[in-house]
């Protein structure tokens, strides 16, 4: 039974006792009242009436005796005698019949015995009155002893009878008063018992209820309240009393505190994991930044060992480079005072063992055992803990990094961070080595060119007869030089000088690739380039980076090879035969099989913004320096190695955030959220991001303001931006967006499906690795024919030529086309076909123009979401805003670009 039920039962019990006692008390009071009323209103007046009988009879008798004693007759006095006797008789009769005098109302007696007694006394009184009259009439005759004696007897008998009547009435009154006292006593007893019983029931109820409440609470409420207040303020370090088994709220609080402690521990653990991950990512970004640029081996190793030692708080760091596959030489150090040992053979010492066995080695030792020391002008400290990592490239050791710590070994997070960054260091080292080899190759080429030039001049001077041949060769040489100059600067300080080919080289360079020599784990680059000399340069640089090469000399062949081999990356020129580079890029990004492949444009045509909008990972303008090309390959290698992409979302709405996270997020994408522009800029300055998603409605519709700091920062402007819009842009927003599009890569999307599409494009995600649901969304989205097929479209235009041309285009897409030549006819068609799915509306029409027609359409709630694309023959400032205000969803100016129209229709129909 619950406490509330027990309270109600107790209340009902007490109430029942009180009600019963009240009923009994009221009954007794009513009885007392009835008895009292009978005494006061009935019996007392009757007793008084009996007394009045005695009084009047006595007065009459006394006056009659005075009259009888006198000789002379007093008429006034005799009248009083008769009057008193009549009054006595009347009062006696009133006892039986009731009546009203000038003082009170007399109720008749209800007792038969008294009534009989009254009737008998009445009879005697009547006789007495008659006898009195008889004596009065005989008074002149003198005394009549017999008559006087009879008179006295009747008087005494009457008085005695009246006294008995009064006594009987007084006896009944006394009995009634006794009954009243008895009933009053009973009422008092009932109320006393009811009070005692109620008190007893209430006491029991309070005892058992308080016991149950304490059981439910689990202890003293003030103590529980104190504990609850402590928990509410966040104090979970509470000592609980375990002398008894906890129950009720007390037990629940203990369980809650235990759960909160566990939850706080888990949250703290998760926060630490996030901090560790952010720390690791920040370190990776720092190291990647340090390794950027055309660094030689000395610069690279020095920057790497300094940055790493500082970041992991190592006291000492040494970077060894493996030379000639057998000797490890100190290339750079941090806080290290070199001793005599500056190199190790493979397998020699701990450093040699790390390189030989290709494994990480940990070592703790005493200061006397230390072989390396940390030295400054003030102190010499021996590291007590040493950790060594092998640096690999393509599973081959190319170096060793050693760190020393004077106090404690590095944490697991620090070790994991170093292991994670090692592949990038290996790639950077290999790039530096390849760059050095490339410079040697270029130097050799320059020397050979000079020697050949000198030989050619000597031959020309010595052999006049070969002049004609040499002229022809010289023309050939100039032609080759011109081709080189188109792509490679001639300034020796910038890189390659002009190269004069060997005299015997009169044919085109031979192009070879690795199509027949590919393995499963190869890093493959597809080069789509029609300049054989530039292909040779790209091939040499790519192979030095340990890439396998596939070569295509025209766009069509390149598209076929990309589909066949799905290479790791593609180098693409724009000016290609058969199919230009823009078309190739568009078709690559429209094919789910090749859409994720990063495409690097290297061309003399086009621009970076256009290339990145179409999905290219980068753009390099020709002519390009070897260092620039080398940096491209470095970036490609790092891009391929990066398995987790990072996305910054600027959103402050919970639902919008969840939608974006559900669409974009998976195990290969790390999402960071910012709620304001300022917070987003801080995140961008601290971390590297592959893509930015902006909710246009963030911070009271100020989301687009983030584009301003992006445009003003050369590094941040390289990050592609997706603007998620669920409404039309204002004029100021449209201007800001257009200005930003000239500097940074910005895409606007109006649906969740398009957001997924553009995000996977910029992150270069393989759709085959996405969930089945996302794959189906992308497949449906890129099935351009399916989106338009069987859809109902209304063309509203007064020019038959326009309607005919549009109808032809749309019917080829298997759309169901309806035509209206003015606004009124358009409204009629919509009335007949309310399931219409999209409208193409011309603005300039007679009678009812497009603006008025759209207003009539939007006035009907059933057409509030009907997409309307407006067309106008002249594009004036403000036309777009006017169209959108009238109810249009989008706007196109004539002459009409049908491809753009179809693209817009697909966007709005897919929504």
SULGIQUI-V620679 format. One record per backbone hydrogen bond with DSSP energy under -0.5 kcal/mol. NH is the residue of the N-H (numbers start at 1). CO is the residue of the C=O. Records with the same first field share a line. If there is no record, write none. Layout:
NH->CO, CO
//
This chain:
6->2
7->3
8->4
9->5
10->6
11->7
12->8
13->9
14->10
15->11
16->12
17->13
18->14
19->15
20->16
21->17
22->18
23->19
24->20
25->21
26->22
27->23
28->24
29->25
30->26
31->27
32->28
33->29
34->30
35->31
36->32
37->33
38->34
39->35
40->36
41->37
42->37, 38
43->38
44->39
46->42
47->43
48->44
49->45
50->46
51->47
52->48
53->49
54->50
55->51
56->52
57->53
58->54
59->55
60->56
61->57
62->58
63->59
64->60
65->61
66->62
67->63
68->64
69->65
70->66, 67
75->73
78->74
79->75
80->76
81->77
82->78
83->79
84->80
85->81
86->82
87->83
88->84
89->85
90->86
91->87
92->88
93->89
94->90
95->91
96->92, 93
97->93
98->94
99->106
101->104
106->99
107->105
109->95
112->110
115->111
116->112
117->113
118->114
119->115
120->116
121->117
122->118
123->119
124->120
125->121
126->122
127->123
128->124
129->125
130->126
131->127
132->128
133->129
134->130
135->131
136->132
137->133
138->134
139->136
141->138
142->139
148->144
149->145
150->146
151->147
152->148
153->149
154->150
155->151
156->152
157->153
158->154
159->155
160->156
161->157
162->158
163->159
164->160
165->161
166->162
167->163
168->164
169->165
170->166
171->167
172->168
173->169
174->170
175->171
176->172
177->173
178->174
179->175
180->176
181->177
182->178
183->179
184->180
185->181
186->182
187->183
188->184
189->185
190->186
191->187
192->188
193->189
194->190
195->191
196->192
197->193
198->194
199->195
200->196
201->197
202->198
203->199
204->200
205->201
206->202
207->203
208->204
209->205
210->206
211->207
212->208
213->209
214->210
215->211
216->212
217->213
218->214
224->220
225->221
226->222
227->223
228->224
229->225
230->226
231->227
232->228
233->229
234->231
235->230
236->234
238->236
240->238
242->240
249->216
250->217, 247
251->247
252->248
253->249
254->250
255->251
256->252
257->253
258->254
259->255
260->256
261->257
262->258
263->259
264->260
265->261
266->262
267->263
268->264
269->265
270->266
271->267
272->268
273->269
274->270
275->271
276->272
277->273
278->274
279->275
280->276
281->277
282->278
283->279
284->280
285->281
286->282
287->283
288->284
289->285
290->286
291->287
292->289
295->293
300->296
301->297
302->298
303->299
304->300
305->301
306->302
307->303
308->304
309->305
310->306
311->307
312->308
313->309, 310
314->309
315->404
316->404
317->334
318->402
319->332
320->318, 400
321->329
322->398
323->321, 327
326->323
327->323
328->344
329->321, 327
330->342
331->319
332->319
334->317
337->373
338->336
342->340
344->328
346->326
347->352
348->345
352->348
353->349
354->350
355->351
356->352
357->353
358->354
359->354
361->388
363->386
365->384
369->366
370->366, 367
374->381
375->335, 373
376->379
381->374
383->372
384->405
385->405
386->363
387->403
388->361
389->401
391->399
392->390
393->396
396->393
398->391
399->391
400->320
401->389
402->318
403->387
404->316
405->385
415->411
416->412
417->413
418->414
419->415
420->416
421->417
422->418
423->419
425->421
426->422
427->423
428->424
429->425
430->426
431->427
432->428
433->429
434->430
435->431
436->432
437->433
438->434
439->435
440->436
441->437
442->438
443->439
444->440
445->441
446->442
447->443
448->444
449->445
450->446
451->447
452->448
453->449
454->450
455->451
456->452
457->453
458->454
459->455
460->456
461->457
462->458
463->459
464->462
466->463
467->464
470->466
471->467
472->468
473->469
474->470
475->471
476->472
477->473
478->474
479->475
480->476
481->477
482->478
483->479
484->480
485->481
486->482
487->483, 484
488->484
494->491
495->491
500->498
501->499
505->502
506->504
512->510
514->549
517->514
522->519
524->522
525->548
526->569
527->525, 550
528->526, 571
529->527, 552
532->530
535->531
536->532
537->533
538->534
539->535
540->536
541->537
542->538
543->539
544->540
545->541
546->543
547->542
548->523
550->525
552->527
555->577
558->554
559->555
560->556
561->557
562->558
563->559
564->560
565->561
566->562
568->524
569->524
570->598
571->526
572->570, 600
573->528
576->574
579->577
581->574
584->580
585->581
586->582
587->583
588->584
589->585
590->586
591->587, 588
592->590
594->591
595->591
597->594
598->568
600->570, 598
601->599, 618
602->572
603->620
611->607
612->608
613->609
614->610
615->612
616->611
617->599
618->599
620->601
622->603
624->487
629->625
630->626
631->627
632->628
633->629
634->630
635->631
636->632
637->633
638->634
639->635
640->636
641->637
642->638
643->641
645->643, 668
647->670
648->691
649->647, 672
650->693
651->649, 674
657->653
658->654
659->655
660->656
661->657
662->658
663->659
664->660
665->661
666->669
669->666
670->645
671->669
672->647
674->649
680->676
681->677
682->678
683->679
684->680
685->681
686->682
687->683
690->646
691->646
692->720
693->648
694->722
695->650
696->694, 724
698->695
700->697
701->697
702->698
703->696
705->702
706->703
707->704
708->705
709->705
710->706
711->707
712->708
713->710
717->713
718->715
719->716
720->690
721->745
722->692
723->747
724->694, 722
725->723, 749
734->730
735->731
736->732
737->733
738->734
739->735
740->736
741->737
742->738, 739
743->740
744->740
745->717
746->744
747->721
749->723
755->751
756->752
757->753
758->754
759->755
760->756
761->757
762->758
763->759
764->760, 761
765->760
767->765
769->766
770->767
775->771
776->772
777->773
778->774
779->775
780->776
781->777
782->778
783->779
784->782
787->783
788->784
789->785
790->814
791->788
793->816
794->838
795->793, 818
796->794, 840
797->795, 820
800->798
803->799
804->800
805->801
806->802
807->803
808->804
809->805
810->806
811->807
812->808
813->809, 810
814->811
815->810
816->791
817->815
818->793
820->795
823->848
826->822
827->823
828->824
829->825
830->826
831->827
832->828
833->829
836->833
837->792
838->792
839->867
840->794
841->839, 869
842->796, 840
843->871
845->843
848->846
849->847
850->843
853->849
854->850
855->851
856->852
857->853
858->854
859->855
860->857
861->859
863->860
864->861
866->863
867->837
869->839
870->868, 890
871->841
872->892
876->874
879->876
882->878
883->879
884->880
885->881
886->882
887->883, 884
888->883
889->868
890->868
892->870
894->872
898->896
901->897
902->898
903->899
904->900
905->901
906->902
907->903
908->904
909->905
910->906
911->907
//
